[in-house]
Amino acid sequence: MTARRLARLAVVRVLYAALLQNISAEEALLMTSQSNFEKPETLEDKLTLALLQAADEHSARIETLTVEALSRPLTQLSDIEQVIIRAATAELLVFPLTSHRVVIDEAIEIAKQFGAEGGYKIVNGTLNAIAIKLRNNHAGKVSDGTVENKESNDILEDDNA
């Protein structure tokens, strides 16, 4: 498995644990990880940390985008579907250079593996709507809420090396 896939799985695991135990993602990370996230050294750890921070820092924006994209109330999604959508939306926001199709396809695969039967369809539809909205806003030079910063670009450069 690639570092990105492992990071995405770690983020879903941590966010799911945090949701179920009603604790912060930081607390869940400390409980579920063997890695030292105070000084992340591997690409997987750097990506995991960046995505968890993005999910936390942009939680209001992520929830707004999700609610606007859904054809049903957020409460009708399973916990795992909510977490997968949250993690993927965080990645779309902070790593705008990563293909939205790659992010969505990976989220679909995770939903197929861990979600309810057919839950991947909801994940796919919701993330496609979010990606379209972000791309349309970006193309129109309207602030799309993406957070393209030096740190996220540095992580991407590490991934390409």
Secondary structure, 3 states (H helix, E strand, C coil): CCHHHHHHHHHHHHHHHHHHHCCCHHHHHHHHCCCCCCCCCCHHHHHHHHHHHHHHHCHHHHHHHHHHHCCCCHHHCCHHHHHHHHHHHHHHHHCCCCCHHHHHHHHHHHHHHHCCCCHHHHHHHHHHHHHHHHHHHHHCCCCCCCCCCHHHHHHHHHHHC
